[in-house]
């Protein structure tokens, strides 16, 4: 299944898996904006240190931060829909 994906797609797939495995989305939903921002920063730093996306994929930390926030917001909103 993943053989057809290019390295950048695989990287972002691994980011999604990491965020989903590390986060309790019901808790994330309850956080205020300042706490959410700190949590996003924590996850972003963990991903950057573990994967070196600038060096390996030419992906900036800002891009990772936006992706992490998008994943968190999307999954948290899915909880509301249920």
Secondary structure, DSSP 8 states (H G I E B T S, - for coil): -GGGS-HHHHHHHHHHHHHHHH--HHHHHHS-HHHHHHHHHHHHHHHHHHH-HHHHH---HHHHHHHHHHHHHHHHHHHHH-
